[in-house]
Amino acid sequence: LQRLDLLFDVMGFMQLLQSATMSGNPRSTRMEFPVVPNMLGMVLTEERWSGNNEGRPIAPHEIGACTPSLHASAEASAGTSVDTPPAGGESQHPRIITLATPPFTITHVNAAWCDLCGYCADEAIGKTLSMIQGTGTDRAQLRRMMHDVKHACASSATITNYRKDGSSFLNYVRVYPLTNDEGGATSGTAPSHYLGVLESLTIAGA
């Protein structure tokens, strides 16, 4: 054998992956674990974000105003809020990024997260996820997710969270480890951050 050519059908693989990972939650139409980058820098260039890599509290003037259209994107290399939008534009999915170590300080949020939870970015950056938890939040589910996070694994749960106005919503949340290393989480490098993707299962007006 002098030569061996291997062909990889990327599209076919993605279709099989989507079929194999469709959510078991009948109220969700999205993938259980959609394909997402495992590097912080790649996630930050996908869409608009407000925040900074360290979870340093920000002032309202750093993001212009508390409106989705004015939320700034965060540039991984600078670690500060900037005004230039990324190629991906605005995401329709509420997303949040935290540091990878307790108490999991919030470092970035997107406009969809602000719309869902009712907080402006400057009210969330530097805080913890306890701000959207309450009496109805299932602590056993949180402990299970924390176990997965401790082992640098992706995880998901359906839990009750709370908006700024005190109203609750059923949240299907997925979390993914992110690293600042070019090899990503698969290289053995410990995660530096976690990405959370939220999906409200509560019917509006219900």
Salt bridges, closest charged atoms under 4 A:
ASP5 OD1 - ARG3 NE 2.97
GLU46 OE1 - ARG95 NH1 3.25
GLU47 OE2 - ARG95 NH1 3.38
GLU62 OE2 - ARG56 NH1 3.72
GLU90 OE2 - ARG48 NE 3.45
GLU123 OE2 - LYS164 NZ 2.53
ASP148 OD2 - ARG144 NH1 3.80
ASP148 OD1 - HIS147 ND1 3.81
GLU199 OE2 - ARG30 NH1 3.39
GLU199 OE1 - ARG174 NH2 3.38
